[in-house]
Amino acid sequence: MSPTAPSARLPRALLIVLGILVVAFVATLVILLSVVRPPSYEPVPVPSVSRT
């Protein structure tokens, strides 16, 4: 495993690792966007005045 050894399997391992990282990153972005995104409806204030 010397640095000067021809790395024939390195591109495949790199592609696998990068693919896993990209999938994890996209999944994290989707989860974060679904959590941080404001709700589609407008927040309605509590009608405490109409109760009195």
N, C-alpha and C positions, 0 to 999 in steps of 0.2 A: 504493500500500500504506500509506495513512495510517490511523491508528487509528480515525478517524471514518468510514471508508468502510464501507458495508453489507457484511457478510461473509456472502454467500449460500452459499459453498462451505465455510465454516469448520466447520459442524456435521458435514458428511460427512467432512471430513479428520480432525476430532477423533474421530469414531466409528471411523474406520479405525485411527487411531493407538492409541486406547484398546483396541480389539479386539485388535490385535497385542500390546499390552503385557499385557493380561489373559491371552491365550493363552500368552505367554512366562512370565508369572508362575505360572500353573497348572502348566505343564510343569516349571518349576524346582521348584515345591513337590512334585510327584509324584516327581521324581528325588531330591530331598533326603530325602523320607520313605522312599523305597525303599532309600536308602543308609544313613540313620541308624537306621531301624527295626531293632531287635534280631532275630536269627534266630528262627524259630518253634520250633526245637529248643533244649533246654537244653544248655549247654556241658558236655561230659563231660570230667572230669579225665583226664589221661594215666595209664593204669594202669601206672605204673612200679614200684609195689610188687609187683604180681603177677608181674612179669618176673624179679624177683630170687629 
